[in-house]
Amino acid sequence: MNTDPVFNPSSGNMPVTVNAPETGSTSRVTASINSTV
């Protein structure tokens, strides 16, 4: 999952990490769910 663009904030696919850096761990979990959906 490290190579997934979803986990790359620079790709713009995960703006949640940029908006909430304090909840980076939670954002990654959310991104994982989104990528599954």
C-alpha positions as CSV (number, residue, x, y, z in Angstrom):
1,M,0.0,0.0,0.0
2,N,3.1,2.2,0.2
3,T,3.1,2.6,-3.5
4,D,-0.6,3.6,-3.8
5,P,-1.0,7.2,-5.0
6,V,-3.9,7.5,-2.5
7,F,-1.4,7.6,0.3
8,N,0.6,10.4,-1.5
9,P,-0.7,13.8,-0.3
10,S,1.1,15.5,-3.2
11,S,-1.1,13.6,-5.6
12,G,-4.1,15.6,-4.2
13,N,-6.1,12.4,-3.7
14,M,-5.9,12.7,0.1
15,P,-6.6,16.4,1.0
16,V,-7.7,15.2,4.5
17,T,-4.1,14.8,5.5
18,V,-3.3,18.3,4.5
19,N,-6.3,19.7,6.3
20,A,-5.9,17.6,9.4
21,P,-2.2,16.7,9.9
22,E,-2.8,16.0,13.5
23,T,-5.1,13.1,12.6
24,G,-2.7,11.7,9.9
25,S,-3.1,8.2,11.2
26,T,-6.9,8.5,11.0
27,S,-6.6,10.0,7.6
28,R,-4.6,7.0,6.3
29,V,-7.3,4.6,7.7
30,T,-10.0,6.7,5.9
31,A,-8.0,6.7,2.7
32,S,-7.7,2.9,3.0
33,I,-11.4,2.6,3.2
34,N,-12.0,5.0,0.4
35,S,-9.5,3.1,-1.9
36,T,-11.4,-0.1,-1.1
37,V,-14.7,1.5,-2.0
